[in-house]
Amino acid sequence: SFVADVKKGEHKVSGAFTAGNVIASTGEYNSFSDVYKFSLDASKSNAIYGRSNTVQPAAYYVHIWRRVA
């Protein structure tokens, strides 16, 4: 889970998420709201992520020999 409190000029986001720039504005008159781009970096929430260049461990290879009479 994460907490996002994004207001004009402030970016208070916790966990693995970061808030980027405003990508759109919605609403009219006095109730404008900005839409922000969020990014995910799992290594910010747990150090196990980002240590390797691979997504999963290397596969094990098994050679099966079948003898045919």
N, CA, C and O atoms as a Tripos MOL2 file, in Angstrom:
@<TRIPOS>MOLECULE
protein
  276   275    69     0     0
PROTEIN
NO_CHARGES

@<TRIPOS>ATOM
      1 N           0.8320   -1.1790    0.0000 N.3       1 SER1
      2 CA          0.0000    0.0000    0.0000 C.3       1 SER1
      3 C           0.8780    1.2450    0.0000 C.2       1 SER1
      4 O           2.0670    1.1820    0.3110 O.2       1 SER1
      5 N           0.2830    2.3570   -0.3480 N.am      2 PHE2
      6 CA          1.0300    3.6100   -0.3540 C.3       2 PHE2
      7 C           0.0870    4.7560   -0.0300 C.2       2 PHE2
      8 O          -1.1340    4.6230   -0.1100 O.2       2 PHE2
      9 N           0.6750    5.8730    0.3320 N.am      3 VAL3
     10 CA         -0.1000    7.0710    0.6350 C.3       3 VAL3
     11 C           0.2830    8.1350   -0.3810 C.2       3 VAL3
     12 O           1.4670    8.3570   -0.6350 O.2       3 VAL3
     13 N          -0.7120    8.7920   -0.9630 N.am      4 ALA4
     14 CA         -0.4460    9.8680   -1.9130 C.3       4 ALA4
     15 C          -1.2250   11.1010   -1.4970 C.2       4 ALA4
     16 O          -2.4560   11.0910   -1.4640 O.2       4 ALA4
     17 N          -0.5040   12.1530   -1.1820 N.am      5 ASP5
     18 CA         -1.1170   13.4380   -0.8600 C.3       5 ASP5
     19 C          -0.4850   14.4450   -1.8100 C.2       5 ASP5
     20 O           0.5130   15.0870   -1.4790 O.2       5 ASP5
     21 N          -1.0680   14.5760   -2.9790 N.am      6 VAL6
     22 CA         -0.4810   15.4030   -4.0240 C.3       6 VAL6
     23 C          -1.3070   16.6720   -4.1700 C.2       6 VAL6
     24 O          -2.4750   16.6360   -4.5560 O.2       6 VAL6
     25 N          -0.6770   17.7840   -3.8540 N.am      7 LYS7
     26 CA         -1.3160   19.0930   -3.9900 C.3       7 LYS7
     27 C          -0.4250   19.9520   -4.8670 C.2       7 LYS7
     28 O           0.7230   19.5990   -5.1380 O.2       7 LYS7
     29 N          -0.9500   21.0640   -5.3000 N.am      8 LYS8
     30 CA         -0.1320   21.9420   -6.1370 C.3       8 LYS8
     31 C           1.1710   22.2910   -5.4260 C.2       8 LYS8
     32 O           1.1720   22.8350   -4.3220 O.2       8 LYS8
     33 N           2.2700   21.9670   -6.0810 N.am      9 GLY9
     34 CA          3.5710   22.2880   -5.5260 C.3       9 GLY9
     35 C           4.0890   21.3080   -4.4960 C.2       9 GLY9
     36 O           5.2580   21.3880   -4.1160 O.2       9 GLY9
     37 N           3.2600   20.3800   -4.0270 N.am     10 GLU10
     38 CA          3.6980   19.4060   -3.0280 C.3      10 GLU10
     39 C           3.5120   18.0010   -3.5760 C.2      10 GLU10
     40 O           2.5020   17.6990   -4.2120 O.2      10 GLU10
     41 N           4.4790   17.1580   -3.3260 N.am     11 HIS11
     42 CA          4.3940   15.7650   -3.7470 C.3      11 HIS11
     43 C           4.7570   14.8900   -2.5540 C.2      11 HIS11
     44 O           5.9280   14.5660   -2.3580 O.2      11 HIS11
     45 N           3.7800   14.5110   -1.7700 N.am     12 LYS12
     46 CA          4.0200   13.6470   -0.6180 C.3      12 LYS12
     47 C           3.5030   12.2550   -0.9600 C.2      12 LYS12
     48 O           2.3180   11.9650   -0.7980 O.2      12 LYS12
     49 N           4.3890   11.4130   -1.4280 N.am     13 VAL13
     50 CA          4.0230   10.0640   -1.8270 C.3      13 VAL13
     51 C           4.9580    9.1020   -1.1130 C.2      13 VAL13
     52 O           6.1620    9.3480   -1.0380 O.2      13 VAL13
     53 N           4.4150    8.0110   -0.5870 N.am     14 SER14
     54 CA          5.2400    7.0760    0.1700 C.3      14 SER14
     55 C           5.3470    5.7390   -0.5480 C.2      14 SER14
     56 O           4.6880    5.5010   -1.5600 O.2      14 SER14
     57 N           6.1820    4.8840   -0.0060 N.am     15 GLY15
     58 CA          6.3300    3.5390   -0.5530 C.3      15 GLY15
     59 C           7.1400    3.5330   -1.8340 C.2      15 GLY15
     60 O           8.0770    4.3150   -1.9930 O.2      15 GLY15
     61 N           6.7800    2.6600   -2.7300 N.am     16 ALA16
     62 CA          7.5250    2.4720   -3.9660 C.3      16 ALA16
     63 C           7.1040    3.4400   -5.0630 C.2      16 ALA16
     64 O           7.6440    3.3870   -6.1680 O.2      16 ALA16
     65 N           6.1560    4.3180   -4.7790 N.am     17 PHE17
     66 CA          5.6410    5.2320   -5.7940 C.3      17 PHE17
     67 C           6.2800    6.6080   -5.6830 C.2      17 PHE17
     68 O           6.6470    7.0530   -4.5950 O.2      17 PHE17
     69 N           6.4050    7.2710   -6.8210 N.am     18 THR18
     70 CA          6.8270    8.6640   -6.8630 C.3      18 THR18
     71 C           5.8550    9.4110   -7.7740 C.2      18 THR18
     72 O           5.3390    8.8470   -8.7390 O.2      18 THR18
     73 N           5.6160   10.6580   -7.4660 N.am     19 ALA19
     74 CA          4.7180   11.4740   -8.2820 C.3      19 ALA19
     75 C           5.5490   12.3380   -9.2100 C.2      19 ALA19
     76 O           6.5130   12.9770   -8.7900 O.2      19 ALA19
     77 N           5.1660   12.3500  -10.4650 N.am     20 GLY20
     78 CA          5.8710   13.1420  -11.4570 C.3      20 GLY20
     79 C           5.1820   14.4660  -11.7070 C.2      20 GLY20
     80 O           4.6150   15.0700  -10.7960 O.2      20 GLY20
     81 N           5.2370   14.9040  -12.9340 N.am     21 ASN21
     82 CA          4.6560   16.1830  -13.3310 C.3      21 ASN21
     83 C           3.1560   16.0670  -13.5670 C.2      21 ASN21
     84 O           2.6140   14.9690  -13.7010 O.2      21 ASN21
     85 N           2.5040   17.2110  -13.6150 N.am     22 VAL22
     86 CA          1.0800   17.2630  -13.9410 C.3      22 VAL22
     87 C           0.9250   16.8650  -15.4080 C.2      22 VAL22
     88 O           1.6330   17.3810  -16.2740 O.2      22 VAL22
     89 N          -0.0080   15.9400  -15.6860 N.am     23 ILE23
     90 CA         -0.2290   15.5300  -17.0710 C.3      23 ILE23
     91 C          -1.5670   16.0180  -17.6140 C.2      23 ILE23
     92 O          -1.7940   15.9800  -18.8230 O.2      23 ILE23
     93 N          -2.4630   16.4790  -16.7250 N.am     24 ALA24
     94 CA         -3.7620   16.9960  -17.1680 C.3      24 ALA24
     95 C          -4.4040   17.7740  -16.0350 C.2      24 ALA24
     96 O          -4.0260   17.6240  -14.8730 O.2      24 ALA24
     97 N          -5.3700   18.6000  -16.3770 N.am     25 SER25
     98 CA         -6.1710   19.3180  -15.3840 C.3      25 SER25
     99 C          -7.6340   19.0420  -15.6730 C.2      25 SER25
    100 O          -8.0530   18.9910  -16.8290 O.2      25 SER25
    101 N          -8.4060   18.8650  -14.6090 N.am     26 THR26
    102 CA         -9.8320   18.5890  -14.7680 C.3      26 THR26
    103 C         -10.6390   19.5830  -13.9510 C.2      26 THR26
    104 O         -10.0860   20.2880  -13.1060 O.2      26 THR26
    105 N         -11.9220   19.6460  -14.1890 N.am     27 GLY27
    106 CA        -12.7940   20.5240  -13.4180 C.3      27 GLY27
    107 C         -12.9700   21.8720  -14.0920 C.2      27 GLY27
    108 O         -12.4470   22.1260  -15.1770 O.2      27 GLY27
    109 N         -13.7120   22.7140  -13.4250 N.am     28 GLU28
    110 CA        -13.9570   24.0510  -13.9560 C.3      28 GLU28
    111 C         -14.1190   25.0380  -12.8120 C.2      28 GLU28
    112 O         -14.4180   24.6520  -11.6820 O.2      28 GLU28
    113 N         -13.9210   26.2970  -13.1100 N.am     29 TYR29
    114 CA        -14.0350   27.3900  -12.1410 C.3      29 TYR29
    115 C         -13.1160   27.1750  -10.9390 C.2      29 TYR29
    116 O         -11.9000   27.0960  -11.1130 O.2      29 TYR29
    117 N         -13.6600   27.0800   -9.7340 N.am     30 ASN30
    118 CA        -12.8310   27.0030   -8.5270 C.3      30 ASN30
    119 C         -12.4560   25.5860   -8.1130 C.2      30 ASN30
    120 O         -11.7150   25.4060   -7.1470 O.2      30 ASN30
    121 N         -12.9460   24.5900   -8.8150 N.am     31 SER31
    122 CA        -12.6790   23.2160   -8.3780 C.3      31 SER31
    123 C         -11.7700   22.4690   -9.3510 C.2      31 SER31
    124 O         -12.0490   21.3290   -9.7220 O.2      31 SER31
    125 N         -10.6970   23.1120   -9.7560 N.am     32 PHE32
    126 CA         -9.7450   22.4520  -10.6440 C.3      32 PHE32
    127 C          -8.9860   21.3700   -9.8940 C.2      32 PHE32
    128 O          -8.6590   21.5310   -8.7180 O.2      32 PHE32
    129 N          -8.7130   20.2880  -10.5670 N.am     33 SER33
    130 CA         -7.8810   19.2150  -10.0250 C.3      33 SER33
    131 C          -6.8380   18.8630  -11.0680 C.2      33 SER33
    132 O          -7.1330   18.8280  -12.2620 O.2      33 SER33
    133 N          -5.6350   18.6040  -10.6240 N.am     34 ASP34
    134 CA         -4.5690   18.2030  -11.5320 C.3      34 ASP34
    135 C          -4.4000   16.6940  -11.4800 C.2      34 ASP34
    136 O          -4.6010   16.0690  -10.4390 O.2      34 ASP34
    137 N          -4.0280   16.1200  -12.6140 N.am     35 VAL35
    138 CA         -3.7610   14.6900  -12.7120 C.3      35 VAL35
    139 C          -2.2550   14.5230  -12.8290 C.2      35 VAL35
    140 O          -1.6280   15.1020  -13.7160 O.2      35 VAL35
    141 N          -1.6710   13.7290  -11.9320 N.am     36 TYR36
    142 CA         -0.2320   13.5390  -11.8990 C.3      36 TYR36
    143 C           0.1490   12.1610  -12.4120 C.2      36 TYR36
    144 O          -0.6200   11.2050  -12.3070 O.2      36 TYR36
    145 N           1.3360   12.0790  -12.9620 N.am     37 LYS37
    146 CA          1.8860   10.8030  -13.3970 C.3      37 LYS37
    147 C           2.5840   10.1580  -12.2010 C.2      37 LYS37
    148 O           3.4040   10.7970  -11.5410 O.2      37 LYS37
    149 N           2.2620    8.8940  -11.9210 N.am     38 PHE38
    150 CA          2.9210    8.1580  -10.8480 C.3      38 PHE38
    151 C           3.8540    7.1210  -11.4420 C.2      38 PHE38
    152 O           3.5610    6.5350  -12.4840 O.2      38 PHE38
    153 N           4.9720    6.8960  -10.7790 N.am     39 SER39
    154 CA          5.9260    5.8720  -11.1940 C.3      39 SER39
    155 C           6.1070    4.8810  -10.0620 C.2      39 SER39
    156 O           5.9590    5.2260   -8.8890 O.2      39 SER39
    157 N           6.4290    3.6470  -10.4220 N.am     40 LEU40
    158 CA          6.6330    2.5810   -9.4490 C.3      40 LEU40
    159 C           8.0720    2.1120   -9.5070 C.2      40 LEU40
    160 O           8.5750    1.7730  -10.5790 O.2      40 LEU40
    161 N           8.7380    2.0890   -8.3640 N.am     41 ASP41
    162 CA         10.0900    1.5540   -8.2350 C.3      41 ASP41
    163 C          10.0820    0.6250   -7.0290 C.2      41 ASP41
    164 O          10.1890    1.0810   -5.8910 O.2      41 ASP41
    165 N           9.9560   -0.6710   -7.2740 N.am     42 ALA42
    166 CA          9.8110   -1.6500   -6.1970 C.3      42 ALA42
    167 C          11.0090   -1.6670   -5.2540 C.2      42 ALA42
    168 O          10.8620   -2.0380   -4.0890 O.2      42 ALA42
    169 N          12.1900   -1.2740   -5.7270 N.am     43 SER43
    170 CA         13.3750   -1.2930   -4.8660 C.3      43 SER43
    171 C          13.2830   -0.2730   -3.7340 C.2      43 SER43
    172 O          14.0400   -0.3590   -2.7680 O.2      43 SER43
    173 N          12.3670    0.6920   -3.8380 N.am     44 LYS44
    174 CA         12.1960    1.6600   -2.7550 C.3      44 LYS44
    175 C          11.4160    1.0830   -1.5800 C.2      44 LYS44
    176 O          11.4800    1.6140   -0.4710 O.2      44 LYS44
    177 N          10.6760   -0.0050   -1.8180 N.am     45 SER45
    178 CA          9.9080   -0.6020   -0.7300 C.3      45 SER45
    179 C          10.5820   -1.8450   -0.1670 C.2      45 SER45
    180 O          10.3210   -2.2210    0.9760 O.2      45 SER45
    181 N          11.4520   -2.4970   -0.9570 N.am     46 ASN46
    182 CA         12.1400   -3.6900   -0.4870 C.3      46 ASN46
    183 C          13.4510   -3.8140   -1.2490 C.2      46 ASN46
    184 O          13.4630   -3.7750   -2.4790 O.2      46 ASN46
    185 N          14.5410   -3.9610   -0.5290 N.am     47 ALA47
    186 CA         15.8720   -3.9840   -1.1430 C.3      47 ALA47
    187 C          16.1070   -5.2020   -2.0270 C.2      47 ALA47
    188 O          17.0470   -5.2090   -2.8220 O.2      47 ALA47
    189 N          15.2740   -6.2320   -1.9060 N.am     48 ILE48
    190 CA         15.4700   -7.4310   -2.7280 C.3      48 ILE48
    191 C          15.2430   -7.1310   -4.2120 C.2      48 ILE48
    192 O          15.7900   -7.8230   -5.0700 O.2      48 ILE48
    193 N          14.4530   -6.1190   -4.5160 N.am     49 TYR49
    194 CA         14.1980   -5.7490   -5.9060 C.3      49 TYR49
    195 C          15.3130   -4.8450   -6.4140 C.2      49 TYR49
    196 O          15.8120   -3.9860   -5.6870 O.2      49 TYR49
    197 N          15.6900   -5.0460   -7.6490 N.am     50 GLY50
    198 CA         16.6940   -4.1980   -8.2670 C.3      50 GLY50
    199 C          18.1210   -4.6690   -8.1040 C.2      50 GLY50
    200 O          19.0360   -4.0170   -8.6080 O.2      50 GLY50
    201 N          18.3470   -5.7820   -7.4170 N.am     51 ARG51
    202 CA         19.7090   -6.2880   -7.2290 C.3      51 ARG51
    203 C          20.2070   -7.1080   -8.4080 C.2      51 ARG51
    204 O          21.4090   -7.3490   -8.5170 O.2      51 ARG51
    205 N          19.3330   -7.5350   -9.2790 N.am     52 SER52
    206 CA         19.7060   -8.4550  -10.3420 C.3      52 SER52
    207 C          19.2980   -7.9000  -11.6970 C.2      52 SER52
    208 O          18.4230   -7.0400  -11.7950 O.2      52 SER52
    209 N          19.9410   -8.4000  -12.7320 N.am     53 ASN53
    210 CA         19.5780   -8.0110  -14.0890 C.3      53 ASN53
    211 C          18.4890   -8.9060  -14.6610 C.2      53 ASN53
    212 O          17.9330   -8.6100  -15.7190 O.2      53 ASN53
    213 N          18.1810   -9.9990  -13.9670 N.am     54 THR54
    214 CA         17.1710  -10.9340  -14.4560 C.3      54 THR54
    215 C          15.8980  -10.8090  -13.6400 C.2      54 THR54
    216 O          15.9120  -10.3200  -12.5100 O.2      54 THR54
    217 N          14.8060  -11.2530  -14.2250 N.am     55 VAL55
    218 CA         13.5180  -11.1900  -13.5560 C.3      55 VAL55
    219 C          13.2910  -12.4290  -12.7090 C.2      55 VAL55
    220 O          12.6280  -12.3620  -11.6740 O.2      55 VAL55
    221 N          13.8330  -13.5490  -13.1360 N.am     56 GLN56
    222 CA         13.6650  -14.7950  -12.3990 C.3      56 GLN56
    223 C          14.9870  -15.5360  -12.3830 C.2      56 GLN56
    224 O          15.8610  -15.2370  -13.1960 O.2      56 GLN56
    225 N          15.1610  -16.4900  -11.4840 N.am     57 PRO57
    226 CA         16.4060  -17.2580  -11.4470 C.3      57 PRO57
    227 C          16.5940  -18.0600  -12.7370 C.2      57 PRO57
    228 O          15.6350  -18.3450  -13.4540 O.2      57 PRO57
    229 N          17.8210  -18.4080  -13.0070 N.am     58 ALA58
    230 CA         18.1100  -19.2140  -14.1900 C.3      58 ALA58
    231 C          17.3930  -20.5540  -14.1080 C.2      58 ALA58
    232 O          17.2710  -21.1420  -13.0330 O.2      58 ALA58
    233 N          16.9250  -21.0250  -15.2490 N.am     59 ALA59
    234 CA         16.2090  -22.3030  -15.2910 C.3      59 ALA59
    235 C          17.2030  -23.4580  -15.1830 C.2      59 ALA59
    236 O          18.3570  -23.3430  -15.5930 O.2      59 ALA59
    237 N          16.7410  -24.5510  -14.6340 N.am     60 TYR60
    238 CA         17.5490  -25.7630  -14.5690 C.3      60 TYR60
    239 C          17.3060  -26.5760  -15.8260 C.2      60 TYR60
    240 O          16.1720  -26.6860  -16.2940 O.2      60 TYR60
    241 N          18.3550  -27.1380  -16.3650 N.am     61 TYR61
    242 CA         18.2330  -27.9650  -17.5570 C.3      61 TYR61
    243 C          18.3470  -29.4250  -17.1570 C.2      61 TYR61
    244 O          19.2300  -29.8040  -16.3880 O.2      61 TYR61
    245 N          17.4580  -30.2260  -17.6800 N.am     62 VAL62
    246 CA         17.4740  -31.6610  -17.4080 C.3      62 VAL62
    247 C          17.5440  -32.3750  -18.7470 C.2      62 VAL62
    248 O          16.7200  -32.1460  -19.6320 O.2      62 VAL62
    249 N          18.5320  -33.2360  -18.8820 N.am     63 HIS63
    250 CA         18.6630  -34.0280  -20.1060 C.3      63 HIS63
    251 C          18.0770  -35.4040  -19.8440 C.2      63 HIS63
    252 O          18.4860  -36.1000  -18.9150 O.2      63 HIS63
    253 N          17.1340  -35.7810  -20.6580 N.am     64 ILE64
    254 CA         16.5030  -37.0940  -20.5110 C.3      64 ILE64
    255 C          16.9400  -37.9570  -21.6900 C.2      64 ILE64
    256 O          16.7900  -37.5770  -22.8520 O.2      64 ILE64
    257 N          17.4820  -39.1250  -21.3610 N.am     65 TRP65
    258 CA         17.9120  -40.0650  -22.3870 C.3      65 TRP65
    259 C          16.9450  -41.2310  -22.3910 C.2      65 TRP65
    260 O          16.7190  -41.8830  -21.3720 O.2      65 TRP65
    261 N          16.3870  -41.4740  -23.5450 N.am     66 ARG66
    262 CA         15.4570  -42.5970  -23.6710 C.3      66 ARG66
    263 C          16.0980  -43.6340  -24.5780 C.2      66 ARG66
    264 O          16.4570  -43.3540  -25.7210 O.2      66 ARG66
    265 N          16.2280  -44.8180  -24.0450 N.am     67 ARG67
    266 CA         16.8630  -45.8880  -24.8160 C.3      67 ARG67
    267 C          15.7890  -46.6250  -25.6050 C.2      67 ARG67
    268 O          14.7970  -47.0970  -25.0490 O.2      67 ARG67
    269 N          16.0070  -46.7100  -26.8860 N.am     68 VAL68
    270 CA         15.0830  -47.4190  -27.7660 C.3      68 VAL68
    271 C          15.7970  -48.6700  -28.2610 C.2      68 VAL68
    272 O          16.9180  -48.5870  -28.7630 O.2      68 VAL68
    273 N          15.1620  -49.8190  -28.1230 N.am     69 ALA69
    274 CA         15.7890  -51.1030  -28.4630 C.3      69 ALA69
    275 C          16.1240  -51.2450  -29.8930 C.2      69 ALA69
    276 O          16.6550  -52.2770  -30.3030 O.2      69 ALA69
@<TRIPOS>BOND
     1     1     2 1
     2     2     3 1
     3     3     4 2
     4     3     5 am
     5     5     6 1
     6     6     7 1
     7     7     8 2
     8     7     9 am
     9     9    10 1
    10    10    11 1
    11    11    12 2
    12    11    13 am
    13    13    14 1
    14    14    15 1
    15    15    16 2
    16    15    17 am
    17    17    18 1
    18    18    19 1
    19    19    20 2
    20    19    21 am
    21    21    22 1
    22    22    23 1
    23    23    24 2
    24    23    25 am
    25    25    26 1
    26    26    27 1
    27    27    28 2
    28    27    29 am
    29    29    30 1
    30    30    31 1
    31    31    32 2
    32    31    33 am
    33    33    34 1
    34    34    35 1
    35    35    36 2
    36    35    37 am
    37    37    38 1
    38    38    39 1
    39    39    40 2
    40    39    41 am
    41    41    42 1
    42    42    43 1
    43    43    44 2
    44    43    45 am
    45    45    46 1
    46    46    47 1
    47    47    48 2
    48    47    49 am
    49    49    50 1
    50    50    51 1
    51    51    52 2
    52    51    53 am
    53    53    54 1
    54    54    55 1
    55    55    56 2
    56    55    57 am
    57    57    58 1
    58    58    59 1
    59    59    60 2
    60    59    61 am
    61    61    62 1
    62    62    63 1
    63    63    64 2
    64    63    65 am
    65    65    66 1
    66    66    67 1
    67    67    68 2
    68    67    69 am
    69    69    70 1
    70    70    71 1
    71    71    72 2
    72    71    73 am
    73    73    74 1
    74    74    75 1
    75    75    76 2
    76    75    77 am
    77    77    78 1
    78    78    79 1
    79    79    80 2
    80    79    81 am
    81    81    82 1
    82    82    83 1
    83    83    84 2
    84    83    85 am
    85    85    86 1
    86    86    87 1
    87    87    88 2
    88    87    89 am
    89    89    90 1
    90    90    91 1
    91    91    92 2
    92    91    93 am
    93    93    94 1
    94    94    95 1
    95    95    96 2
    96    95    97 am
    97    97    98 1
    98    98    99 1
    99    99   100 2
   100    99   101 am
   101   101   102 1
   102   102   103 1
   103   103   104 2
   104   103   105 am
   105   105   106 1
   106   106   107 1
   107   107   108 2
   108   107   109 am
   109   109   110 1
   110   110   111 1
   111   111   112 2
   112   111   113 am
   113   113   114 1
   114   114   115 1
   115   115   116 2
   116   115   117 am
   117   117   118 1
   118   118   119 1
   119   119   120 2
   120   119   121 am
   121   121   122 1
   122   122   123 1
   123   123   124 2
   124   123   125 am
   125   125   126 1
   126   126   127 1
   127   127   128 2
   128   127   129 am
   129   129   130 1
   130   130   131 1
   131   131   132 2
   132   131   133 am
   133   133   134 1
   134   134   135 1
   135   135   136 2
   136   135   137 am
   137   137   138 1
   138   138   139 1
   139   139   140 2
   140   139   141 am
   141   141   142 1
   142   142   143 1
   143   143   144 2
   144   143   145 am
   145   145   146 1
   146   146   147 1
   147   147   148 2
   148   147   149 am
   149   149   150 1
   150   150   151 1
   151   151   152 2
   152   151   153 am
   153   153   154 1
   154   154   155 1
   155   155   156 2
   156   155   157 am
   157   157   158 1
   158   158   159 1
   159   159   160 2
   160   159   161 am
   161   161   162 1
   162   162   163 1
   163   163   164 2
   164   163   165 am
   165   165   166 1
   166   166   167 1
   167   167   168 2
   168   167   169 am
   169   169   170 1
   170   170   171 1
   171   171   172 2
   172   171   173 am
   173   173   174 1
   174   174   175 1
   175   175   176 2
   176   175   177 am
   177   177   178 1
   178   178   179 1
   179   179   180 2
   180   179   181 am
   181   181   182 1
   182   182   183 1
   183   183   184 2
   184   183   185 am
   185   185   186 1
   186   186   187 1
   187   187   188 2
   188   187   189 am
   189   189   190 1
   190   190   191 1
   191   191   192 2
   192   191   193 am
   193   193   194 1
   194   194   195 1
   195   195   196 2
   196   195   197 am
   197   197   198 1
   198   198   199 1
   199   199   200 2
   200   199   201 am
   201   201   202 1
   202   202   203 1
   203   203   204 2
   204   203   205 am
   205   205   206 1
   206   206   207 1
   207   207   208 2
   208   207   209 am
   209   209   210 1
   210   210   211 1
   211   211   212 2
   212   211   213 am
   213   213   214 1
   214   214   215 1
   215   215   216 2
   216   215   217 am
   217   217   218 1
   218   218   219 1
   219   219   220 2
   220   219   221 am
   221   221   222 1
   222   222   223 1
   223   223   224 2
   224   223   225 am
   225   225   226 1
   226   226   227 1
   227   227   228 2
   228   227   229 am
   229   229   230 1
   230   230   231 1
   231   231   232 2
   232   231   233 am
   233   233   234 1
   234   234   235 1
   235   235   236 2
   236   235   237 am
   237   237   238 1
   238   238   239 1
   239   239   240 2
   240   239   241 am
   241   241   242 1
   242   242   243 1
   243   243   244 2
   244   243   245 am
   245   245   246 1
   246   246   247 1
   247   247   248 2
   248   247   249 am
   249   249   250 1
   250   250   251 1
   251   251   252 2
   252   251   253 am
   253   253   254 1
   254   254   255 1
   255   255   256 2
   256   255   257 am
   257   257   258 1
   258   258   259 1
   259   259   260 2
   260   259   261 am
   261   261   262 1
   262   262   263 1
   263   263   264 2
   264   263   265 am
   265   265   266 1
   266   266   267 1
   267   267   268 2
   268   267   269 am
   269   269   270 1
   270   270   271 1
   271   271   272 2
   272   271   273 am
   273   273   274 1
   274   274   275 1
   275   275   276 2
@<TRIPOS>SUBSTRUCTURE
     1 SER1         2 RESIDUE 1 A SER
     2 PHE2         6 RESIDUE 1 A PHE
     3 VAL3        10 RESIDUE 1 A VAL
     4 ALA4        14 RESIDUE 1 A ALA
     5 ASP5        18 RESIDUE 1 A ASP
     6 VAL6        22 RESIDUE 1 A VAL
     7 LYS7        26 RESIDUE 1 A LYS
     8 LYS8        30 RESIDUE 1 A LYS
     9 GLY9        34 RESIDUE 1 A GLY
    10 GLU10       38 RESIDUE 1 A GLU
    11 HIS11       42 RESIDUE 1 A HIS
    12 LYS12       46 RESIDUE 1 A LYS
    13 VAL13       50 RESIDUE 1 A VAL
    14 SER14       54 RESIDUE 1 A SER
    15 GLY15       58 RESIDUE 1 A GLY
    16 ALA16       62 RESIDUE 1 A ALA
    17 PHE17       66 RESIDUE 1 A PHE
    18 THR18       70 RESIDUE 1 A THR
    19 ALA19       74 RESIDUE 1 A ALA
    20 GLY20       78 RESIDUE 1 A GLY
    21 ASN21       82 RESIDUE 1 A ASN
    22 VAL22       86 RESIDUE 1 A VAL
    23 ILE23       90 RESIDUE 1 A ILE
    24 ALA24       94 RESIDUE 1 A ALA
    25 SER25       98 RESIDUE 1 A SER
    26 THR26      102 RESIDUE 1 A THR
    27 GLY27      106 RESIDUE 1 A GLY
    28 GLU28      110 RESIDUE 1 A GLU
    29 TYR29      114 RESIDUE 1 A TYR
    30 ASN30      118 RESIDUE 1 A ASN
    31 SER31      122 RESIDUE 1 A SER
    32 PHE32      126 RESIDUE 1 A PHE
    33 SER33      130 RESIDUE 1 A SER
    34 ASP34      134 RESIDUE 1 A ASP
    35 VAL35      138 RESIDUE 1 A VAL
    36 TYR36      142 RESIDUE 1 A TYR
    37 LYS37      146 RESIDUE 1 A LYS
    38 PHE38      150 RESIDUE 1 A PHE
    39 SER39      154 RESIDUE 1 A SER
    40 LEU40      158 RESIDUE 1 A LEU
    41 ASP41      162 RESIDUE 1 A ASP
    42 ALA42      166 RESIDUE 1 A ALA
    43 SER43      170 RESIDUE 1 A SER
    44 LYS44      174 RESIDUE 1 A LYS
    45 SER45      178 RESIDUE 1 A SER
    46 ASN46      182 RESIDUE 1 A ASN
    47 ALA47      186 RESIDUE 1 A ALA
    48 ILE48      190 RESIDUE 1 A ILE
    49 TYR49      194 RESIDUE 1 A TYR
    50 GLY50      198 RESIDUE 1 A GLY
    51 ARG51      202 RESIDUE 1 A ARG
    52 SER52      206 RESIDUE 1 A SER
    53 ASN53      210 RESIDUE 1 A ASN
    54 THR54      214 RESIDUE 1 A THR
    55 VAL55      218 RESIDUE 1 A VAL
    56 GLN56      222 RESIDUE 1 A GLN
    57 PRO57      226 RESIDUE 1 A PRO
    58 ALA58      230 RESIDUE 1 A ALA
    59 ALA59      234 RESIDUE 1 A ALA
    60 TYR60      238 RESIDUE 1 A TYR
    61 TYR61      242 RESIDUE 1 A TYR
    62 VAL62      246 RESIDUE 1 A VAL
    63 HIS63      250 RESIDUE 1 A HIS
    64 ILE64      254 RESIDUE 1 A ILE
    65 TRP65      258 RESIDUE 1 A TRP
    66 ARG66      262 RESIDUE 1 A ARG
    67 ARG67      266 RESIDUE 1 A ARG
    68 VAL68      270 RESIDUE 1 A VAL
    69 ALA69      274 RESIDUE 1 A ALA
